[in-house]
Amino acid sequence: MSRDVQVIVPEFLIGAESFSRHGERLSVADLGQLRTVLSSCHSPTAAQLWDESGTVRRNVIVVRNGELVPRAEYGALSFDDGDEIEFLLQFAGG
């Protein structure tokens, strides 16, 4: 069953796409469905978040309602109505 969630991605990933800079409300139940929906309507953004095998990219962090989601829990992560799902990118540097 899909849930109504707010999805936020870093502004620099949006580029010229129609994805709102404040996020978008999408009806999805989990990260797999979210990938499918974003791939169909915001393909360039989805490609920045997931690799070709459908795995969340290593430099992408998923935050649910302000709490970091451990990478080991991504496969079992399901959403509730009203959740805010935010994607953050981590950068290595020196």
Secondary structure, 3 states (H helix, E strand, C coil): CCEEEEEECCHHHHCCCCCCCCCEEEEECEHHHHHHHHHHHCHHHHHHHECCCCCECCCEEEEECCEECCHHHHHHCECCCCCEEEEEECCCCC
